[in-house]
């Protein structure tokens, strides 16, 4: 999937699809501040910047057993 397959501003469903996660988990992570998210004043839904989600993902590589030792 190319970067252009998703809009610049994503909703929780887009992020869930992109990361292979459940939508409720994406919302939970957003509420907890674990992933970069935004809400309009008075709004209830989270919005996400596509590029920030990609950067978030890049910042959390899998640790190998060798790097943990």
C-alpha positions in Angstrom: 0.0 0.0 0.0 1.4 3.4 -1.0 1.4 6.5 1.1 -1.1 8.1 -1.3 -3.7 5.3 -0.5 -4.6 7.3 2.6 -5.6 10.9 3.0 -3.3 13.3 5.0 -5.8 13.4 7.9 -7.0 10.0 9.1 -9.8 8.9 11.3 -9.5 6.0 13.8 -10.7 3.4 11.3 -8.0 4.4 8.8 -5.3 4.2 11.5 -6.7 0.8 12.6 -6.5 -0.5 9.0 -3.0 1.0 8.5 -1.6 -0.5 11.7 -3.6 -3.8 11.6 -5.2 -2.9 14.9 -8.8 -2.8 16.4 -10.5 0.6 16.2 -11.2 0.5 19.9 -7.5 0.0 20.6 -6.5 2.9 18.4 -9.0 5.1 20.3 -7.7 3.9 23.6 -4.1 4.6 22.6 -5.1 8.1 21.4 -6.9 8.8 24.8 -3.8 7.6 26.6 -1.5 9.7 24.5 0.4 6.6 23.2 -0.2 7.6 19.6 -0.3 11.2 18.2 -3.9 12.3 17.9 -6.0 15.4 17.8 -9.6 16.5 18.5 -11.4 19.6 17.4 -12.7 21.7 20.3 -16.0 20.2 21.4 -15.4 17.2 19.1 -15.6 13.6 20.1 -13.7 11.9 17.3 -10.0 11.6 17.0 -8.1 12.8 13.9 -4.6 11.7 13.0 -2.0 13.0 10.6 -0.8 10.3 8.3 2.8 11.3 8.4 2.8 11.3 12.2 1.4 7.8 12.3 4.2 6.6 9.9 6.8 8.4 12.2 5.3 6.8 15.3 5.6 3.4 13.7 9.2 4.0 12.6 10.0 5.1 16.2 9.0 1.7 17.6 11.0 -1.0 15.8 11.0 -4.6 17.0 13.7 -5.3 19.5 15.7 -8.4 18.7 16.9 -10.7 21.4 20.5 -9.7 20.6 19.8 -6.0 21.1 18.0 -6.7 24.4 21.1 -8.4 25.9 
